[in-house]
Amino acid sequence: MEKIRMVGITCGGESISDVLLDIHFMNGQTVIIPLGDKARDPCFTALFQDERLFSPQTDGECVYWPDGSRLSCAEILNMVRGGGG
């Protein structure tokens, strides 16, 4: 399984659809994922509304937020492949 080295976030607008997750893997690969698919997820909407979405963390296996919301490597790769989140 891919290990996540670091994660960042960029926001180019005023909605969750404008948020990009910037994920760097240990193997040198980087993916930038728009979080627009998460706009229908109440947990991610709440994170966006109180700005906690802008503080992602990683434990190497997933990206997670203070409320317990998380994206596993498998979910991230599915999103990269166009499978949504």
Buried (B, 14 or more C-beta within 10 A) or exposed (E): EBEBBBBEBEBEEEEBBBBBBBBBBEEEEEBEBBBBBBEEBEBBBBBBEEEBBBEBEBEEEBBBBEEEBBBBBEBBBBBEEEEEB
